[in-house]
Amino acid sequence: TREEFLPANPNDAQRLMESILASDSNVDGVYTWYVQNTVGVARALKRKNYAKNQIMIVGKDINPHGEQLMREGYIQALLVGQPIKMGRSSADLLNDLITGKPTEKLVLMRNHLVDIDNIDQIDRSGFEL
């Protein structure tokens, strides 16, 4: 197990993943928080000629590059939020706070696990794809 923090930058993520692969050949899977970093990790595997599905990659959110790399078999799953619902819930919560209404202390926003079998079924409203 190894943990690294990177801002959302696919080029930095690609360089870091290439460095990890050069020093450790026992990598089975990678989770990244930002889809931009997911893309960088997948690009590293592709550039180093790893087989599709050889190292499992799961990332957070979706963009056109992440979707394409999933369709190519380099990303196995993405946790995709609901940006329209998240925005509405946030605005409602802010309004309640401003007007002095009681609010929940814990607000959960669901993500959906998207893979190659259900990628064409996700709600794309709020995403620029």
Residue, then its C-alpha position, 0 to 999 in steps of 0.5 A: t500500500r502506498e499513498e501519494f497526494l497530487p493536485a489534479n494534474p494528469n501529467d504529474a500523475q503519469r510521471l508519478m505512476e511511471s516512477i512507481l512502476a519502475s520501482d515496484s512491479n507488484v502493483d495490482g490496483v490504483y485509486t485516484w481522487y481526481v479524474q485528471n489523475t486517473v487519466g494520468v495513471a492510465r496513460a502511464l500504463k498505456r505508455k509502458n505497454y501494460a495490458k488492458n486490465q492488468i492493473m485495476i484503476v478506479g477513479k473519482d468523477i468522469n471526463p471525456h479522457g477518462e471515458q475513452l480510457m475506460r472504453e479502451g480497457y485501461i480504467q475499470a471503474l469511476l465513481v461518478g457524482q450527480p453534479i446537478k443534484m449536488g448543486r441544488s442540495s448545496a443551494d438549498l442548504l445555504n438558503d436554510l442557513i441564511t434564513g435561520k432554518p434548522t439544517e442537517k449536520l450530515v448531508l450525504m451525496r451519492n456516487h454511482l459506480v460506473d464501469i464499462d457495462n453501465i457507462d452508457q446509462i449514466d445521467r450526464s446532466g451537469f457534465e460537459l462530455 
